[in-house]
Amino acid sequence: MKKTRAQSARTAPVAASMADNNDDVSERIRATLAAAIGEGALKPGTKILEEAIAEHFGVSRTVVRGALGVLESDHLLERKRNRGTFVAEPGIEQARNLFEARRKIEALLLELVVERATFEQLEALEKLADEEEHIHHHGDEKSKTVLSGKFHIVLAEIAGNPVLTEMLAKIVARLSLVMSLYEEDHKDDCGADHHRMIVAAIKEKDLTKAQQLMDHHLADIEGRVRLTEGHGDRHTFLSVLENFS
């Protein structure tokens, strides 16, 4: 039986409401998994359990797959044929490309920040560096990691170019996987001193100095990883041994 125009008019808002709700939940799923990956709770190679996610959020697996698809396009997840979806495991060449891209983007962002930043924005950025210092002495490793990444994103936002900010945020997220796989020299610091010096150079409108400090800071981060064949596999295998011994 065909629906009347009146019946169609009544059901259309309901369908639209359900679609909007699914979109909201899909974004919550995406944000939850992205945060878990960025903070190291979900390690490279971890299998994503679609059924568990669907049950937890009270949605269909179709909605879950929509969220996973976005994360796949951002290279945080990868689908393996006949095996399922897993947290991505960046290769060595990909890791090098990500580090190079981050250096270029951060240097460009500093140009815009030196040109556009207000006094109030730089004061807030300096307070963030102070908060990092406090967390370094009193916080846990998760807090250190989150706050250190936040400094760079806030700095990017001050530049006033949302496209560049989004690009940097995605690169930083993917580099969290690189660090998880290849980091060998884990230093007990969060970069607060480097960040504070960068802010000081920006306040002085000294772009060259700010870029040099940023380059040194990023080189320090890159120096903590060992990008050699098999090192990522070795890291993963050692993690398994630690968990089961």
N, C-alpha and C positions, 0 to 999 in steps of 0.2 A: 504494500500500500504506500502510495506516495505521500510525503508530508505536505501539509498545507503551508502557505506562506507564513501564517501565524505561528505554526509549530516550529518552522525553521528559524524564525526570528527569536523564539524563546530559547532554542537549543544553541544558537550561535554564541551568545555571551558565555554560556556554560563551557563550551568547547574552548573558547578563547581563554577563559579563566584557568582551565586545566593546563592549557599549553603554557601560559605564563608561569604557573606554579612549577611545572616540569623544568622550565628554563631556570627558575630560581634554584631549584634543588640541584640541577646539573651544575650550576656555577658553584654551589656550596661544595659539591663533590670534588670539582676541579680544584677549588681553592684549598680544600682539606688535604688532598693528595699532594698538591704542589708544595704546601707548607711542610708536610711530612718528609718529602724528598729533600727540600732545601735545608731542613734542620738535621738531616741524616737519620731520621727514624726509619725511613724506607731506603734500604741500601741498593746500589746497583745490582741488577740481577734478581731482585725480589719479585716473585710472581704476584700479580694483582688478582685478587679473588672477587670477581664480579658479583657472585651470588651473595657474598658477605656484605659487600657495599650496598647492594640493592635492599637487603634485609635491614641493614642499619638505618638507611635513609627512608625506607618505606616506599620505594619506587620500583619500577620495572627495570629489567636488565637493559632494555632499550635506552632508557634515560641514562643509565650508568655508562653505556657504550658511547653515548654522545659526549659525556664529560671526558672519557678516556681518549676519544678521538681528538679532542682539543689538545690534550697533553701529548699525544703522539705527534701532532703537528708542531708542537713546541720542542720536540725531541727529548722530552723527559721520560716518555714511555716508548716501548717498541713492541710491536706485535710479531710473534714468531708463529709461523704457519703450523697448524695442528697442535700447538703447545699453549697458546694463550698470550696474555699481555704481561710484560715485565718492565721493571724500572730499567731505563736505558743504561748501557755500559759504553761510554764514549771511548773510541779508539785513540791511539796516540796522535795521529795526524789531526783528528778532530779537536783534540785537546789543545794542540799547538795553535790551530786556527782560532779557537775561542780566546786563548790568551792574547793573541795578536790583535784580534778584533776589539777586545776590551781595552787594550792600551790606546788604540786609535780613538775609540769613542770617548774614553775618559779625558783624553787630551783636548778633544774638540769641545766637550762639555765645559771644561775649565775656561775656555775662551769665552763662552757665553756667560758663565757664572761671574767672571771678573767684570764683564761688561754690564750685567743686569742685576746682580745681587743687591738687595737692600741691607742696610745696617741691621735691621731686625732679623732678617733671614740668616745672616752670618752669626748673630748672637745665638740664635736657636741652634745652629749647626755646631757652634762651640760648646754649648750646653750638652749636646749629644755626645761630643767627644769626652766631656767630663763624666757623663753617665757611663760611657765605655770604661773609663778608668776605674770607676767605682765597681762596676761589674767584674772587671779583671781581678780585683782583690777580694770581692765578696760573693760573686755569682758562680753559677755552674757553667759547664762547657756549652750547653745549649743556648743560654742567655748571651754568652760571648759571641757565638757564631751569628745569631740573629741580629744583634746590635751592630756588629761590624759591617754586615751587609747593608743594614739600614742606612748607615752613614752615606754610602755611595749612591743609594737610591734617592735620598733626600737632597744630596748635592746635585744630582741630575734634575730633580724637580725644580730646583732653584734656577737652573738654566732656562727654564720656560719653553722647552721643546718636547711635547709629549711623545713624539715619534722616537726621538733619541732615548728618552727615559724608558719607553717600552722595550726598545732594543737592548739597552743595558740590563734591564731587569731579567730578560730572558737569557742573556749571556751569563749573568751571575748565577741564575738558577742552574743552568747546565754545568757551570764550573763547579758547583757544589758536588756534582756527581764525579767530576774529574778528581777533586780533592779527596773524595771518599775512596776512590779506586787507587790513586797513585801517590797520595801524600805519604812521605817517608819521614820527614823531619817536622814533627808537630811542635811548634813553639808555643809556650804558655803565655801568649799575649794576644791582644785583639786589635793591634794597630792603632791604639788610641793616641800614642805619641806622634806617629806619622800623620794621623788625621788632624791633630791640633796644629802641627806645623803647616799643613796645607791650608787650613783656615787662616792662619796668620799671614801667609803669603797672599791669599786672596784679599784680605783686608788691606794689605799694602798695595794692591793693584799690580802686583808683580807676577805677571802671567808666566814668564819663563821659569821663575823659581817654583811656582806652584806646579807647573808641569814636570819639572825635574823631580820634585818631591813625590809627586804621584807616580812617576815612572819608577823611582826607587822603591816605593811602597809596593807596587804591583810586582816588581822584580823579586822582592822579598817573598811574596806569596808564591810566585812561580818556582822560586828556589826550594820550596818545601816538597815539591813533587819529583818523582823519578819516572820520566817518560821513556821507559824501555820495554821492549817486548817481554811479555810474561809477568811483568811486575804487578799489573792489575789482577791477573789470575792468582798470583802468589798472595796478594793482599786479601782477596776473597777467600782463598783456602785457609789462610791463617785465622780469619774471622770465624770461620766454621769451627776450627779447632778450639778457639777461645770459648765459643758458645757451648761446646759439647764436652769440654774437659774440665 
